[in-house]
C-alpha cells in the first residue's frame, strides 16, 4: 500500500465504520498519553533542580528512556488495540529496533494527528452551530452578524469534512506503520508465508494421495470383482454348455477372452494408482513386484531400516515404476538396477540401466513428470544419461512431509 493510498479520502464510509475509526483513534491517543505522561513530567523536576550540564542532559533523555523500557508492554497493548477495534491481527516476534520506531515516532505522530482531528471536529461543531448561538443574543455578547455567521457555518462544514478525512487517513497510516514496525518484519513474514505454503502444499499432496488410495480401493473392491465374477461365469458357460451352436460358443469364448484382458488392464491401472501391497508390506515388497513384472532382468536392493511417510513411499514407488517402464520402451537395455537406501536422513532411490543413453527430460518420455512429482514432496531429481549410456536416475526424498 502506497502513501497516496494510505491517505486517500474515504467519504463513502458508513457511520458504523466512522464510529469504529473514532474509537480506534481515541484509544491510540489514550495509550500515547499514558505512555508519555510520566516520562514527560520527570524532566521538569530534574530541570528545576539541575545543577550541572549532566542533569540537563538527563532531563532531555528521560522522556525517551520510559517508552524504550516499556516497549514490550506497549507492543502488546497496541496489538490488542488493533485486534479489538479494527480486527487486524499483528502476530509474530517483532524486532526491538522496529518497535522503538513505532513507539517513539510513528505512534506519537499519529496520536498528534488524532488530537488535531478532534480539534477540527470540535471547532467545526462550534462554527456550524453559530446561528444557534445567535438565538441566545440576549444572554451572550460578541456574537457575529448574520454574514459572518454564514461564513463561519461554511468554514465549520469544511473543518468537519477535514476531520472526517483526517480520521480515515490516520487509521490507514497507523495500520500500515503498526504492521511494518510491530510485526515480524518483511523477512520473517516471508519466511512464515513460505512455511504456510509448504504446509498447504504438503496437505494437498497428502489429499491427492489419499484420493488415489480411495479410487484404488473402489476399483479393486467394485469393478474388478465384478469383472472377475463375469469372467468366471463365462468360463463356466464355455466349459459346460457344449451343446450350444458354434456361433454362440464363439461369442462366449470371445467375451471370456475380452473379460480376462479387461481384468489384466484394470489390475495394471489399479497398481498404477496405488498398489495395496505398498501399504500392507512396504516398499521392498512393492518394488519386488515391479521388478518381477519387468520385461528385462532387474537387480533390486532395498535397505531402508524405517519406513518413510506413506506419500513419500508412494513417490518412490512411482519413480521406480515409471523409470523401469521408460527403460523397457526407450533404452534398448539388457538389464537394469534399482537401489533404495538411506542417505543420511533421506531415502535415496537410484535406477540405472546399460542402454543407449541420451535420455533428456525436455524431450518427454515421462521424465519431466517424474521430476515434478519428486519436487512436489521437496525431493531432488537428477539424471545422468550420456550418449551410449549408462543412464542413472538419482532421487532423494524427505522422510516425512
Secondary structure, 3 states (H helix, E strand, C coil): CCHHHHCCCCCCCCHHHHHHHHHHHHHHHHHHHHHHHHHHHHHHHHHHCCCCHHHHHHHHHHHHHHHHHCHHHHHHHHHHHHHHHCCCCCCCCCCHHHHHHHHHHHHHHHHHHHHHHHHHHHHHHHHHCHHHHHCCCCCCCCCCCHHHHHHHHHHHHHHHHHHHHHHHHHHHHHHHHHHHHCCCCHHHHHHHHHHHHHHHHHHHHHHHHHHHHHHHHHHHHHHHHHHHHHHHHHHHHHHHCCCCCHHHHHHHHHHHHHHHHHHHHHHHHHHHHCCHHHHHHCHHHHHHHHHHHCCCEEEEEEECCCCCCHHHHHHHHHHHHHHHHHHHHHHCCCEEEEEEEEECCEEEEEEEECCCCCCCHHHCCCHHHHHHHHHCCCCEEEEEECCCCCEEEEEEECCCC
